[in-house]
């Protein structure tokens, strides 16, 4: 079993050489099947990151009372700002010192697509297609967030397209599945850890992602660990100039477990730090009304893989991490 996350070059996905395109798809499929992660060389994305992370830092260090204005708990926090301690992964529900929950020590901002072609989706799934919430007087945050959204989305869709022949899907299968998707960008801020907090803070409890694929460029610090199928953990930090693409629970469900989402975590530092760690994942989802039931080739049985929409699938995940909609 593979114990190292494989690397590919995004340029090979669209190369004129059939052999290069085939090798790209084969390496991606093997990495996502055996580990759930693959590193994709994306130099254009890498060049965007310094300015993007600088804009994040300016917004996340604003006064708490201002950031509180940008919260939207009534829609599961699916847009705008989410403060520290709101999310708790299922694995950390009883891992605190007192046997209670140990929330992730991070804040975030959730950004969805600016437009869709089917306006009826906004009426049917208002939380998943809500208008974006932007911080005031932060043009660099706004522009950088949208530019990186598009760039990371292109990376993820190229990887999914390369999987189609490997999985026996028709050309364009994932393009249709993700048309008007409720895909979301999530700028994340992991605050500094003081000497008094060492060993008591969880930046990101072990979990799997609930979407199709996650696309994660290098963060400003280390900490990402990936659990191997056969046991043990490996470093998951992307090499310089590379972006991570990983399997989410929806893709695992859709493929009947052929591709499996990898358990991963974000370790807090073991020495006191003065700087925050910033990260910028994109979570690619299907359109909210898509049925995730595997096709007959990959369906174990109707009990294990019943019919379920992407919206219902993800709403269940939101409840497990404490992001159910607030009652107003």
VOBA-1610 file (N, C-alpha, C; in pm, whole numbers, padded with zeros to 5 digits, always signed):
BEGIN
Unk+00084-00120+00000Unk+00000+00000+00000Unk+00088+00125+00000Unk+00049+00222-00079Unk+00126+00346-00092Unk+00135+00419+00042Unk+00255+00472+00073Unk+00277+00546+00196Unk+00325+00688+00170Unk+00317+00730+00046Unk+00361+00864+00008Unk+00261+00924-00088Unk+00222+01048-00064Unk+00125+01114-00150Unk+00190+01142-00286Unk+00130+01094-00396Unk+00192+01113-00528Unk+00179+01256-00578Unk+00268+01291-00671Unk+00267+01424-00731Unk+00237+01413-00881Unk+00161+01511-00930Unk+00136+01524-01073Unk+00150+01671-01111Unk+00159+01697-01238Unk+00166+01834-01290Unk+00036+01864-01362Unk-00031+01972-01323Unk-00161+02005-01384Unk-00148+02022-01535Unk-00033+02067-01581Unk-00015+02085-01725Unk-00034+01955-01801Unk-00005+01841-01737Unk-00019+01712-01805Unk-00165+01676-01830Unk-00257+01735-01753Unk-00399+01702-01768Unk-00452+01743-01905Unk-00393+01847-01963Unk-00440+01897-02093Unk-00330+01894-02198Unk-00227+01813-02175Unk-00115+01805-02268Unk-00159+01748-02403Unk-00087+01784-02508Unk-00116+01728-02640Unk-00088+01579-02645Unk+00007+01534-02563Unk+00045+01393-02560Unk-00061+01309-02489Unk-00111+01210-02559Unk-00208+01119-02498Unk-00145+01045-02381Unk-00019+01009-02395Unk+00050+00935-02288Unk+00059+01017-02161Unk+00087+01147-02175Unk+00096+01234-02056Unk-00041+01248-01990Unk-00146+01263-02069Unk-00280+01275-02012Unk-00320+01146-01942Unk-00287+01033-02003Unk-00321+00905-01943Unk-00244+00884-01812Unk-00116+00917-01812Unk-00034+00901-01691Unk-00085+00990-01579Unk-00128+01112-01614Unk-00186+01203-01514Unk-00308+01138-01449Unk-00401+01089-01531Unk-00522+01028-01479Unk-00496+00905-01396Unk-00401+00822-01440Unk-00370+00700-01366Unk-00309+00730-01230Unk-00218+00828-01225Unk-00155+00864-01098Unk-00257+00926-01002Unk-00342+01013-01055Unk-00445+01075-00972Unk-00540+00970-00915Unk-00588+00881-01000Unk-00683+00778-00953Unk-00618+00689-00847Unk-00495+00650-00868Unk-00427+00563-00773Unk-00406+00634-00639Unk-00363+00760-00644Unk-00342+00835-00521Unk-00469+00857-00443Unk-00578+00889-00514Unk-00705+00914-00446Unk-00769+00785-00397Unk-00738+00675-00462Unk-00792+00546-00417Unk-00713+00491-00299Unk-00581+00502-00302Unk-00498+00438-00200Unk-00475+00526-00078Unk-00472+00659-00096Unk-00448+00750+00017Unk-00563+00848+00035Unk-00620+00893-00077Unk-00724+00995-00070Unk-00673+01134-00099Unk-00540+01147-00120Unk-00474+01275-00145Unk-00386+01264-00269Unk-00368+01377-00338Unk-00269+01387-00444Unk-00218+01530-00445Unk-00089+01549-00472Unk-00029+01681-00486Unk-00026+01718-00635Unk-00078+01835-00669Unk-00085+01879-00808Unk-00002+02006-00824Unk+00094+02002-00915Unk+00178+02120-00938Unk+00095+02229-01005Unk+00087+02347-00938Unk+00005+02457-00987Unk+00079+02589-00964Unk+00180+02619-01043Unk+00259+02741-01020Unk+00177+02869-01028Unk+00074+02873-01110Unk-00008+02994-01121Unk-00081+03022-00989Unk-00129+02917-00924Unk-00194+02933-00794Unk-00093+02982-00691Unk+00026+02926-00692Unk+00128+02963-00594Unk+00160+03112-00599Unk+00160+03169-00718Unk+00192+03312-00731Unk+00084+03402-00673Unk-00037+03351-00658Unk-00146+03431-00604Unk-00146+03439-00452Unk-00082+03344-00386Unk-00102+03325-00244Unk-00049+03437-00154Unk+00069+03493-00175Unk+00115+03597-00082Unk+00017+03713-00065Unk-00036+03763-00177Unk-00131+03874-00167Unk-00262+03830-00102Unk-00307+03709-00135Unk-00433+03658-00078Unk-00420+03643+00073Unk-00312+03582+00120Unk-00296+03562+00264Unk-00276+03694+00338Unk-00213+03791+00273Unk-00201+03922+00335Unk-00337+03988+00356Unk-00426+03970+00258Unk-00561+04025+00271Unk-00639+03953+00380Unk-00619+03822+00393Unk-00685+03748+00501Unk-00644+03804+00637Unk-00514+03825+00654Unk-00462+03870+00783Unk-00524+04004+00823Unk-00541+04093+00725Unk-00598+04223+00757Unk-00741+04210+00808Unk-00818+04120+00749Unk-00959+04104+00789Unk-00971+04028+00921Unk-00901+03917+00935Unk-00918+03834+01055Unk-00864+03899+01183Unk-00782+04001+01169Unk-00732+04070+01289Unk-00815+04193+01324Unk-00926+04211+01257Unk-01015+04322+01292Unk-01084+04294+01426Unk-01138+04397+01489Unk-01203+04378+01620Unk-01317+04275+01614Unk-01329+04198+01721Unk-01430+04093+01727Unk-01571+04146+01707Unk-01598+04265+01761Unk-01733+04319+01749Unk-01767+04353+01603Unk-01667+04390+01524Unk-01694+04412+01383Unk-01716+04279+01311Unk-01629+04182+01335Unk-01643+04053+01267Unk-01776+03986+01301Unk-01827+04010+01421Unk-01953+03951+01462Unk-02068+03994+01371Unk-02057+04111+01311Unk-02163+04160+01220Unk-02174+04077+01095Unk-02070+04002+01063Unk-02068+03926+00939Unk-02106+03779+00958Unk-02156+03745+01074Unk-02199+03607+01100Unk-02337+03581+01042Unk-02360+03456+00997Unk-02491+03416+00947Unk-02529+03278+01003Unk-02551+03267+01135Unk-02585+03137+01193Unk-02719+03082+01145Unk-02807+03170+01096Unk-02939+03124+01051Unk-02931+03039+00925Unk-02817+03042+00855Unk-02799+02958+00735Unk-02678+02866+00755Unk-02665+02811+00873Unk-02560+02714+00905Unk-02419+02774+00897Unk-02406+02906+00905Unk-02276+02972+00884Unk-02220+02943+00744Unk-02307+02924+00646Unk-02261+02891+00511Unk-02221+03014+00430Unk-02226+03130+00490Unk-02169+03251+00432Unk-02115+03336+00547Unk-02016+03417+00513Unk-01964+03510+00611Unk-01873+03448+00715Unk-01865+03512+00829Unk-01767+03482+00932Unk-01817+03379+01033Unk-01728+03288+01072Unk-01754+03193+01180Unk-01643+03207+01283Unk-01674+03242+01408Unk-01569+03267+01508Unk-01510+03139+01565Unk-01408+03156+01647Unk-01343+03044+01715Unk-01443+02964+01797Unk-01423+02833+01800Unk-01497+02748+01893Unk-01636+02711+01853Unk-01681+02747+01733Unk-01817+02714+01690Unk-01825+02570+01638Unk-01721+02525+01571Unk-01721+02391+01511Unk-01648+02291+01599Unk-01708+02173+01612Unk-01644+02063+01683Unk-01661+01936+01601Unk-01551+01878+01556Unk-01559+01754+01478Unk-01615+01642+01564Unk-01680+01545+01500Unk-01742+01434+01573Unk-01642+01362+01661Unk-01517+01350+01615Unk-01415+01277+01690Unk-01372+01350+01816Unk-01404+01478+01828Unk-01363+01557+01945Unk-01483+01600+02030Unk-01595+01531+02015Unk-01712+01565+02094Unk-01691+01539+02243Unk-01605+01444+02275Unk-01582+01410+02416Unk-01434+01400+02448Unk-01355+01482+02384Unk-01210+01472+02403Unk-01151+01583+02488Unk-01236+01673+02541Unk-01187+01779+02626Unk-01139+01727+02760Unk-01070+01813+02833Unk-01015+01773+02962Unk-01123+01727+03060Unk-01243+01783+03047Unk-01353+01747+03135Unk-01444+01640+03074Unk-01401+01581+02963Unk-01483+01481+02895Unk-01587+01540+02802Unk-01586+01672+02791Unk-01681+01739+02703Unk-01620+01766+02567Unk-01688+01848+02486Unk-01638+01876+02351Unk-01512+01962+02351Unk-01429+01943+02250Unk-01310+02024+02231Unk-01317+02085+02091Unk-01369+02208+02082Unk-01390+02270+01951Unk-01258+02297+01880Unk-01266+02305+01746Unk-01151+02346+01668Unk-01118+02492+01698Unk-00991+02518+01720Unk-00947+02654+01751Unk-00909+02724+01621Unk-01013+02771+01552Unk-00992+02842+01426Unk-01115+02924+01396Unk-01097+03029+01319Unk-01209+03105+01266Unk-01204+03096+01114Unk-01313+03131+01049Unk-01314+03118+00903Unk-01414+03214+00841Unk-01408+03219+00709Unk-01502+03300+00629Unk-01546+03212+00513Unk-01675+03199+00489Unk-01721+03111+00383Unk-01776+03191+00266Unk-01727+03156+00147Unk-01758+03229+00024Unk-01810+03132-00081Unk-01928+03159-00134Unk-01986+03075-00237Unk-01975+03138-00375Unk-02029+03072-00477Unk-02026+03129-00612Unk-02105+03259-00619Unk-02057+03351-00699Unk-02124+03481-00712Unk-02249+03474-00798Unk-02258+03374-00885Unk-02375+03364-00971Unk-02398+03219-01012Unk-02521+03186-01044Unk-02558+03054-01097Unk-02654+03074-01213Unk-02667+02972-01296Unk-02752+02985-01415Unk-02898+02950-01389Unk-02924+02875-01281Unk-03061+02833-01249Unk-03107+02902-01121Unk-03176+03015-01130Unk-03217+03089-01012Unk-03312+03014-00920Unk-03378+02910-00972Unk-03470+02833-00888Unk-03398+02763-00773Unk-03269+02736-00790Unk-03192+02672-00683Unk-03186+02759-00558Unk-03183+02890-00575Unk-03179+02980-00459Unk-03306+02969-00377Unk-03420+02946-00444Unk-03546+02931-00373Unk-03556+02795-00304Unk-03506+02690-00371Unk-03516+02555-00316Unk-03415+02529-00205Unk-03296+02589-00218Unk-03188+02564-00123Unk-03125+02697-00081Unk-03200+02778-00007Unk-03154+02915+00021Unk-03022+02922+00097Unk-02996+02829+00188Unk-02871+02834+00263Unk-02750+02804+00175Unk-02766+02710+00082Unk-02654+02669-00003Unk-02624+02769-00114Unk-02721+02854-00146Unk-02702+02950-00254Unk-02727+03093-00206Unk-02697+03119-00081Unk-02715+03253-00025Unk-02614+03350-00086Unk-02648+03478-00079Unk-02556+03582-00127Unk-02432+03585-00038Unk-02320+03617-00098Unk-02197+03628-00021Unk-02201+03746+00074Unk-02130+03733+00183Unk-02114+03839+00282Unk-01969+03885+00276Unk-01947+04015+00252Unk-01811+04066+00235Unk-01778+04167+00345Unk-01656+04165+00395Unk-01617+04267+00494Unk-01609+04404+00429Unk-01642+04504+00505Unk-01637+04641+00452Unk-01493+04686+00435Unk-01473+04768+00335Unk-01343+04830+00308Unk-01231+04725+00301Unk-01257+04621+00224Unk-01157+04515+00205Unk-01157+04468+00060Unk-01123+04558-00034Unk-01128+04519-00176Unk-01029+04408-00210Unk-00914+04405-00145Unk-00816+04300-00175Unk-00867+04163-00130Unk-00937+04160-00017Unk-00998+04036+00030Unk-01101+03987-00071Unk-01188+04075-00115Unk-01293+04041-00210Unk-01235+03991-00342Unk-01147+04071-00401Unk-01096+04037-00534Unk-01008+03913-00530Unk-00922+03904-00429Unk-00835+03787-00418Unk-00913+03660-00392Unk-01017+03670-00310Unk-01098+03553-00279Unk-01166+03497-00404Unk-01221+03586-00486Unk-01290+03541-00607Unk-01192+03487-00712Unk-01077+03551-00725Unk-00978+03503-00822Unk-00927+03365-00783Unk-00898+03347-00655Unk-00849+03218-00610Unk-00959+03113-00616Unk-01082+03152-00591Unk-01197+03061-00606Unk-01195+03000-00746Unk-01186+03085-00847Unk-01189+03037-00986Unk-01069+02949-01018Unk-00951+02990-00971Unk-00830+02914-01001Unk-00833+02775-00938Unk-00874+02766-00812Unk-00880+02637-00744Unk-00992+02550-00800Unk-01103+02613-00837Unk-01212+02537-00897Unk-01167+02472-01028Unk-01089+02545-01107Unk-01037+02488-01232Unk-00947+02368-01205Unk-00865+02377-01101Unk-00777+02265-01065Unk-00860+02142-01030Unk-00959+02161-00942Unk-01042+02049-00899Unk-01119+01985-01013Unk-01174+02068-01102Unk-01252+02014-01213Unk-01164+01940-01313Unk-01039+01985-01331Unk-00947+01911-01418Unk-00916+01773-01361Unk-00897+01766-01230Unk-00871+01638-01165Unk-00993+01547-01179Unk-01112+01600-01156Unk-01232+01519-01171Unk-01250+01471-01315Unk-01220+01557-01410Unk-01232+01519-01551Unk-01136+01405-01586Unk-01015+01412-01528Unk-00917+01307-01553Unk-00959+01173-01493Unk-01045+01178-01391Unk-01093+01055-01327Unk-01200+00984-01409Unk-01270+01057-01495Unk-01386+01000-01564Unk-01356+00870-01637Unk-01254+00862-01723Unk-01228+00733-01790Unk-01182+00625-01694Unk-01115+00664-01588Unk-01067+00566-01489Unk-01182+00505-01411Unk-01291+00583-01393Unk-01407+00537-01316Unk-01519+00484-01405Unk-01500+00490-01536Unk-01602+00441-01627Unk-01716+00538-01649Unk-01695+00667-01621Unk-01797+00768-01644Unk-01779+00829-01782Unk-01887+00876-01840Unk-01882+00941-01970Unk-01809+01074-01960Unk-01749+01116-02070Unk-01683+01246-02075Unk-01783+01356-02041Unk-01747+01444-01949Unk-01837+01552-01908Unk-01926+01517-01791Unk-01911+01397-01735Unk-01996+01354-01624Unk-01987+01450-01506Unk-01864+01481-01463Unk-01848+01568-01347Unk-01880+01714-01379Unk-01860+01755-01503Unk-01898+01891-01541Unk-02049+01911-01524Unk-02128+01811-01561Unk-02272+01820-01543Unk-02310+01811-01395Unk-02242+01724-01322Unk-02270+01706-01180Unk-02246+01835-01101Unk-02147+01913-01145Unk-02109+02035-01071Unk-02160+02162-01137Unk-02246+02149-01236Unk-02306+02269-01295Unk-02396+02335-01192Unk-02372+02464-01166Unk-02444+02536-01060Unk-02420+02471-00923Unk-02300+02425-00901Unk-02266+02361-00774Unk-02267+02463-00660Unk-02285+02412-00539Unk-02279+02498-00420Unk-02137+02499-00363Unk-02038+02497-00450Unk-01897+02499-00413Unk-01865+02620-00326Unk-01773+02603-00232Unk-01743+02711-00137Unk-01594+02723-00109Unk-01546+02847-00102Unk-01411+02877-00055Unk-01418+02906+00093Unk-01311+02869+00166Unk-01315+02887+00311Unk-01181+02938+00363Unk-01156+03067+00357Unk-01038+03120+00425Unk-01042+03085+00573Unk-00932+03031+00623Unk-00923+02984+00762Unk-00810+03055+00834Unk-00834+03088+00961Unk-00733+03151+01045Unk-00717+03068+01173Unk-00596+03015+01193Unk-00560+02943+01315Unk-00475+03037+01399Unk-00527+03086+01511Unk-00456+03192+01585Unk-00330+03140+01653Unk-00242+03233+01695Unk-00121+03192+01766Unk-00154+03110+01891Unk-00060+03026+01930Unk-00076+02942+02048Unk+00023+02990+02154Unk-00029+03028+02270Unk+00057+03076+02378Unk+00119+02959+02453Unk+00218+02989+02537Unk+00284+02884+02617Unk+00182+02815+02707Unk+00085+02890+02758Unk-00016+02832+02848Unk-00112+02739+02774Unk-00125+02755+02643Unk-00218+02674+02565Unk-00155+02547+02508Unk-00026+02533+02516Unk+00042+02419+02454Unk-00015+02287+02507Unk-00048+02198+02415Unk-00104+02068+02451Unk-00251+02071+02484Unk-00312+02188+02481Unk-00453+02200+02519Unk-00541+02251+02405Unk-00478+02282+02293Unk-00550+02342+02180Unk-00556+02244+02064Unk-00673+02232+02003Unk-00689+02153+01880Unk-00716+02251+01766Unk-00626+02256+01669Unk-00650+02341+01553Unk-00753+02277+01461Unk-00740+02149+01435Unk-00835+02080+01350Unk-00842+01933+01388Unk-00946+01894+01460Unk-00962+01756+01503Unk-00972+01663+01382Unk-00933+01539+01398Unk-00936+01444+01287Unk-01077+01434+01230Unk-01084+01431+01098Unk-01213+01430+01029Unk-01192+01395+00883Unk-01301+01375+00813Unk-01301+01369+00667Unk-01383+01487+00616Unk-01359+01527+00492Unk-01437+01637+00435Unk-01567+01584+00377Unk-01671+01667+00378Unk-01804+01620+00341Unk-01844+01646+00198Unk-01753+01686+00111Unk-01785+01729-00024Unk-01736+01628-00128Unk-01729+01669-00255Unk-01676+01582-00360Unk-01523+01575-00352Unk-01458+01688-00380Unk-01313+01698-00362Unk-01282+01833-00297Unk-01176+01835-00218Unk-01124+01958-00160Unk-00996+01995-00235Unk-00978+02125-00256Unk-00861+02175-00328Unk-00792+02275-00236Unk-00672+02243-00192Unk-00606+02319-00087Unk-00465+02359-00128Unk-00442+02488-00154Unk-00305+02533-00182Unk-00224+02536-00053Unk-00092+02552-00062Unk-00011+02554+00060Unk-00059+02659+00159Unk-00063+02621+00285Unk-00098+02714+00393Unk+00028+02791+00435Unk+00013+02883+00527Unk+00128+02960+00572Unk+00208+02889+00681Unk+00167+02771+00719Unk+00241+02694+00818Unk+00207+02547+00808Unk+00289+02465+00871Unk+00266+02321+00869Unk+00159+02281+00970Unk+00131+02151+00974Unk+00033+02101+01070Unk-00058+01994+01014Unk-00075+01990+00881Unk-00166+01892+00820Unk-00105+01752+00825Unk-00181+01658+00880Unk-00141+01517+00886Unk-00252+01434+00823Unk-00212+01326+00752Unk-00305+01240+00680Unk-00291+01098+00732Unk-00402+01033+00759Unk-00400+00896+00809Unk-00397+00798+00692Unk-00306+00702+00699Unk-00294+00600+00595Unk-00394+00489+00614Unk-00430+00421+00506Unk-00526+00312+00514Unk-00479+00201+00610Unk-00350+00170+00604Unk-00298+00062+00687Unk-00259+00103+00827Unk-00285+00230+00863Unk-00249+00278+00995Unk-00131+00373+00989Unk-00120+00459+01086Unk-00013+00557+01090Unk-00051+00686+01018Unk+00026+00790+01046Unk-00001+00922+00990Unk+00122+00971+00914Unk+00100+01047+00807Unk+00210+01106+00732Unk+00188+01256+00719Unk+00296+01327+00687Unk+00289+01471+00663Unk+00207+01498+00538Unk+00112+01593+00549Unk+00027+01624+00435Unk+00051+01761+00375Unk+00149+01834+00428Unk+00177+01967+00376Unk+00220+01961+00230Unk+00159+02043+00146Unk+00190+02042+00004Unk+00331+02094-00023Unk+00404+02033-00115Unk+00534+02086-00153Unk+00519+02225-00216Unk+00626+02300-00219Unk+00623+02433-00279Unk+00571+02424-00423Unk+00479+02513-00457Unk+00425+02519-00592Unk+00319+02416-00623Unk+00275+02341-00521Unk+00175+02236-00542Unk+00047+02266-00462Unk-00061+02212-00512Unk-00191+02221-00446Unk-00240+02079-00415Unk-00302+02063-00299Unk-00359+01934-00260Unk-00497+01919-00322Unk-00526+01801-00374Unk-00663+01763-00407Unk-00694+01635-00332Unk-00804+01635-00258Unk-00836+01518-00176Unk-00981+01477-00192Unk-01006+01350-00166Unk-01140+01293-00177Unk-01226+01336-00059Unk-01351+01373-00086Unk-01447+01401+00019Unk-01550+01290+00029Unk-01632+01295+00133Unk-01729+01188+00159Unk-01830+01170+00047Unk-01865+01279-00022Unk-01962+01266-00131Unk-01905+01184-00247Unk-01778+01205-00278Unk-01718+01127-00386Unk-01700+00981-00343Unk-01671+00960-00216Unk-01664+00823-00165Unk-01800+00754-00181Unk-01906+00823-00144Unk-02041+00767-00155Unk-02078+00743-00301Unk-02050+00841-00385Unk-02086+00834-00526Unk-02018+00716-00596Unk-01895+00686-00556Unk-01820+00576-00619Unk-01832+00446-00542Unk-01927+00439-00449Unk-01948+00316-00373Unk-01827+00273-00292Unk-01745+00371-00252Unk-01627+00341-00172Unk-01502+00309-00251Unk-01510+00315-00384Unk-01391+00290-00465Unk-01284+00395-00436Unk-01325+00521-00432Unk-01239+00628-00383Unk-01284+00661-00242Unk-01188+00670-00150Unk-01224+00686-00010Unk-01167+00815+00048Unk-01250+00887+00120Unk-01204+01011+00183Unk-01106+00978+00295Unk-01000+01054+00302Unk-00893+01028+00398Unk-00917+01105+00528Unk-00897+01038+00639Unk-00899+01106+00769Unk-00776+01195+00777Unk-00794+01319+00821Unk-00681+01410+00835Unk-00707+01502+00953Unk-00604+01571+00996Unk-00614+01661+01111Unk-00516+01776+01092Unk-00533+01882+01170Unk-00439+01994+01172Unk-00382+02004+01313Unk-00256+01971+01328Unk-00192+01974+01459Unk-00151+02116+01496Unk-00183+02156+01617Unk-00134+02284+01669Unk+00016+02271+01696Unk+00090+02380+01696Unk+00235+02372+01720Unk+00267+02324+01861Unk+00386+02269+01876Unk+00431+02220+02007Unk+00515+02323+02081Unk+00540+02437+02018Unk+00606+02549+02084Unk+00522+02674+02064Unk+00533+02767+02154Unk+00452+02889+02146Unk+00479+02963+02015Unk+00375+03021+01958Unk+00387+03092+01832Unk+00333+03234+01845Unk+00381+03321+01758Unk+00337+03460+01759Unk+00251+03494+01639Unk+00251+03405+01538Unk+00177+03433+01416Unk+00064+03334+01394Unk-00040+03383+01330Unk-00151+03296+01292Unk-00111+03212+01171Unk-00176+03098+01156Unk-00161+03015+01036Unk-00285+03038+00949Unk-00261+03067+00820Unk-00372+03090+00728Unk-00377+02979+00623Unk-00498+02943+00588Unk-00521+02836+00492Unk-00637+02878+00402Unk-00648+02816+00284Unk-00747+02863+00189Unk-00808+02751+00105Unk-00875+02654+00169Unk-00932+02544+00092Unk-01056+02584+00012Unk-01073+02515-00100Unk-01196+02522-00178Unk-01262+02386-00170Unk-01391+02384-00138Unk-01467+02260-00128Unk-01562+02250-00246Unk-01533+02159-00337Unk-01617+02142-00456Unk-01731+02046-00424Unk-01853+02094-00447Unk-01974+02015-00424Unk-02044+01989-00557Unk-02135+01895-00558Unk-02226+01884-00673Unk-02335+01991-00660Unk-02417+02003-00761Unk-02539+02083-00749Unk-02622+02026-00635Unk-02689+02109-00560Unk-02755+02066-00437Unk-02861+01958-00458Unk-02923+01953-00577Unk-03031+01856-00600Unk-02982+01724-00661Unk-02852+01710-00679Unk-02797+01588-00737Unk-02816+01469-00643Unk-02858+01356-00697Unk-02869+01233-00619Unk-02733+01164-00617Unk-02680+01139-00499Unk-02546+01082-00484Unk-02545+00929-00487Unk-02659+00866-00506Unk-02660+00720-00505Unk-02569+00666-00616Unk-02479+00573-00584Unk-02390+00519-00687Unk-02467+00449-00797Unk-02404+00442-00917Unk-02468+00366-01023Unk-02460+00216-00990Unk-02529+00137-01068Unk-02545-00005-01035Unk-02412-00080-01027Unk-02312-00035-01099Unk-02182-00103-01095Unk-02116-00093-00958Unk-02142+00018-00886Unk-02070+00045-00762Unk-02161+00043-00639Unk-02286+00008-00659Unk-02381+00009-00548Unk-02379-00125-00477Unk-02338-00125-00350Unk-02333-00250-00274Unk-02473-00304-00252Unk-02562-00224-00199Unk-02703-00259-00181Unk-02780-00133-00147Unk-02912-00142-00154Unk-02995-00024-00134Unk-02989+00028+00010Unk-02956-00058+00106Unk-02948-00013+00245Unk-02819+00063+00271Unk-02709+00018+00212Unk-02581+00084+00233Unk-02570+00214+00155Unk-02630+00220+00038Unk-02622+00338-00046Unk-02761+00380-00094Unk-02846+00427-00003Unk-02979+00472-00045Unk-02971+00603-00123Unk-03080+00634-00189Unk-03089+00760-00262Unk-03083+00877-00164Unk-02997+00977-00192Unk-02987+01096-00106Unk-02934+01212-00189Unk-02993+01329-00173Unk-02943+01446-00247Unk-02818+01500-00179Unk-02741+01576-00257Unk-02622+01639-00202Unk-02657+01733-00087Unk-02771+01803-00099Unk-02812+01895+00007Unk-02841+01820+00138Unk-02917+01711+00129Unk-02950+01634+00249Unk-02825+01571+00310Unk-02737+01524+00225Unk-02611+01463+00270Unk-02530+01564+00351Unk-02520+01685+00300Unk-02436+01784+00368Unk-02505+01844+00489Unk-02635+01857+00486Unk-02706+01906+00604Unk-02681+01814+00724Unk-02677+01683+00700Unk-02647+01589+00807Unk-02507+01613+00862Unk-02411+01642+00774Unk-02276+01670+00818Unk-02270+01799+00901Unk-02342+01901+00860Unk-02342+02027+00932Unk-02390+02007+01076Unk-02490+01923+01093Unk-02540+01898+01229Unk-02435+01831+01317Unk-02354+01744+01259Unk-02254+01672+01340Unk-02144+01764+01390Unk-02116+01876+01319Unk-02008+01964+01361Unk-02061+02090+01431Unk-02191+02093+01461Unk-02247+02203+01537Unk-02284+02324+01454Unk-02301+02308+01323Unk-02335+02421+01237Unk-02479+02411+01187Unk-02567+02349+01265Unk-02707+02349+01227Unk-02759+02492+01231Unk-02860+02520+01152Unk-02912+02657+01145Unk-02965+02702+01280Unk-02933+02824+01318Unk-02984+02880+01443Unk-03131+02914+01428Unk-03207+02896+01534Unk-03349+02928+01534Unk-03364+03078+01559Unk-03440+03145+01474Unk-03459+03289+01489Unk-03604+03319+01517
//
